[in-house]
Amino acid sequence: MDYSSFAFESAKTALSFLWRYWWTYLPFVLGVTAIQLWQTYPRTRYIKSINWVLLEVKPPPEVPQGPKIAESIFAGLHGIYGVPVKWKKKFFEGKVPDWFSFEIVSNAGDMKFYIRCPEGLRNLVEAQIFGQYPNAEITVAEDYVGLLPGQLPDDEYDLFGAELIFTKDNAYPIKTYPFFEEAGGKDEYRYIDPLASLAEVMTGIGPGEHLWLQLLVRPTGGDWVKEAQKIVDKLVGKEPKAERDWMQKTFDAIDSLIPSGAAAEKKEEKKEEFNVQRLTPGQRFALEQVENKMAKLGFKAGHRFLYIGKKDVFNRARVSAVTGMFKQLYFNNLNSFKPNGEVSTFSAGWLAWLFPSGDGLFKAQQEYRRKFDIYQSYRIRSFVDKYVILNTEELATLFHLPGLNVRAPFLPRVEAKKGQPPAGLPTG
């Protein structure tokens, strides 16, 4: 058989069929496209109508309790989650759930902490911060992205950017702050701060360099817990319950009515009960950590970071230093972060596997487009397309105000403690 001629004839027949019966599928394709375009327009209009505010948070002189107190901040912010947005508001008004952007930023070594939120949620954010860090200082800040041109890269600046996703299912947690506390001593600085290495890198960059990290979070409901329960069932050896369609359910109902049917003859095997003692230490540890994650409030989240520098001082080693901070959150049998290859600024180009050099067609053009896109996404704080699920403990590990055991130079702090005015002080 001549396979080439057979393939040609098959393709010819398929194209002929599509051409002859275009009127059966083309209206459907055009209709779906029109709906998607319509949904994009009101959603973009709604997001542009949000009045955002950028708050700078200056760490207090002392933070004795470490990242743990930041967990209460995220738990408080989860209070904005109510019921999911109804489809009518999504379709006609473009409404999307509110989200926050927690940012750790260094411009030429000047490290700062920011929170961006809708103006209507500013009081909630400030109340949560002051509730856990009463001696912190919060001010409305001018957006630091204005320090750089509106479009990058250009002839003066280059950049590297990435969005981080999980290596495993959302049910598996990352290494969180309790494990760093156990690693410390018994004095007032008993915990090792997960942000210590990041602070060293950020305060060590020089003029013409910018290192920006953006943690986007949006409260979510309990649907992710149902998915996580499937992982728990797998870890304990429980077979997942097969979903049966309407036809299978119909035959099951008929069988149950016939005594001589398959349902009467079927014998269920007695399954051996699960015994946690039979798990290996690693399996038991993973099971405990997954269940611990499920027990806490969850957020849809995305981590985006940029390293931007003038071309004469651009240093790719800065990127490795930042990824090293995320590597310390790694557990072999739990979760860790990796760059999302779909948006990372590195690209091998088209058909790279054909070329000995490994560089494919239009490599430079693809990298430029990716750099441009992720820079614009950072500037407008757009929510990531591919999110992960982080609970309050994981978020507190990734964003908190560092204590005095983080001794990075040029880390700004409130210079003096704030005190309450004496009672009865005359105000007139």
Residue, then its C-alpha position, 0 to 999 in steps of 0.5 A: m500500500d502506498y501510504s503517501s497516496f493514501a494520506f493524500e487522498s484522506a486529506k483531500t476527502a476531509l477538506s472536500f467534506l469541510w468545504r461542502y458542509w461548511w454551513t453546518y459548522l461555521p455558524f457554530v464556530l463564529g458564534v463561539t468566537a463572538i461570545q469569547l470576544w464579547q466576554t473579553y470586552p466587558r471584563t476588560r472594561y470592568i477591571k479598568s474601572i477598579n480604583w486601585v491604591l498602592l500601600e507601602v508597608k514599612p516593617p516595625p523595629e521588632v517582629p518577635q513572632g516571625p511569619k506566623i502572625a502574617e497568617s492572620i492577615f491572610a485569614g482576615l482578607h479571606g473574609i471578602y470571599g462570599v458566593p461565586v460571581k454569578w454568570k450573568k454578572k460575568f457575562f454582561e458586566g464582566k465582573v471578576p472576584d477581587w484580588f490583592s497584590f503583595e509585592i517585595v521590591s528593590n530598586a537599586g538596593d532599596m528594598k520595600f514592601y507594598i500591597r496593592c488593593p481596590e480602594g474599597l478594601r483599603n481599610l480592611v487591609e490596613a486593619q489587618i496589618f495594624g492588627q498584627y504589626p501595630n508598630a508598622e507604618i503604612t502610607v499611600a505610595e506612588d507606583y514604583v513602576g513609573l521609574l522605568p519606561g512604559q515598554l521594555p526591553d529597549d536599547e537601554y534595559d534588558l529583563f528576565g521574567a517568570e511566573l511560578i507554578f507547582t511541580k505537583d498537584n495543588a493538594y501538596p504544600i510547599k515547605t512552610y515557616p514552621f519548619f524554619e522555626e524548628a531549624g532555629g535556636k531557642d533564643e528570641y531569634r529562634y526561627i530562620d526567616p524564609l525571606a532572609s536570603l531574598a533580603e540579602v539579594m535585594t539589598g545587594i543590587g546596585p544602580g540601574e538594577h531592579l528586582w520585583l516580586q509580585l504575589l497575586v492572591r484571590p480568596t477561593g471557596g472549598d472546591w479545591v478541597k474536594e480535589a485534594q481529598k482525591i489525593v488523600d484517598k490515593l495516599v491511603g490506598k482508597e480507590p477513587k469512586a468512578e463517575r457513572d454516566w446516565m446510561q450506566k446508571t440506567f442499566d444499574a437500575i434495570d439490573s437491580l430489578i431483576p433477581s437473576g441479573a448481574a446485580a444479584e450475582k455480583k459479589e463484593e469483595k471484602k476490602e482490607e481496612f486501611n492501617v496508617q502503620r503500614l505507610t512508610p515515614g515519607q508517605r505518612f509525612a506527606l499525608e499529614q502535610v496534605e491534610n494540614k493544607m486542606a484544613k486552612l483557608g485557600f487562595k488562588a495565587g500566582h507568583r510573578f517576578l522580574y529582574i530588570g537592569k541596564k544592559d551594562v550592569f545586567n547580571r543573570a546571577r541575580v535570577s539564580a539568587v531569587t530562584g534559590m530562595f524558592k528552592q529552600l521551600y522544597f520538599n522532595n515528597l511534597n511541592s515546589f515551584k518551577p517557572n511556567g514555560e508558557v510565559s517565561t522569557f526564555s524561548a528556544g524558538w520554533l523547531a529548535w530540535l532541528f538545529p544543532s545549536g538548539d536555537g530555533l526559528f524566530k528565537a529573538q522575536q519570541e523572547y522579545r514578545r515574552k519579555f514585553d508581555i510579562y512586563q506589561s502584565y506586571r505593571i497592570r498586576s493582571f491575575v495569572d492565567k495559570y494559578v496555584i492554590l496556597n493556604t494561609e500558612e503558605l502565603a505567610t511564608l512567602f510574604h511577611l514583614p521580617g524580624l530583626n534576625v534578618r540583618a540585610p543592609f538597607l532594609p528600611r524599618v520604622e525608626a521608633k515605636k508608636g505609642q498611644p496618647p495618654a487618656g484625657l489629653p485635651t484636643g481643643 
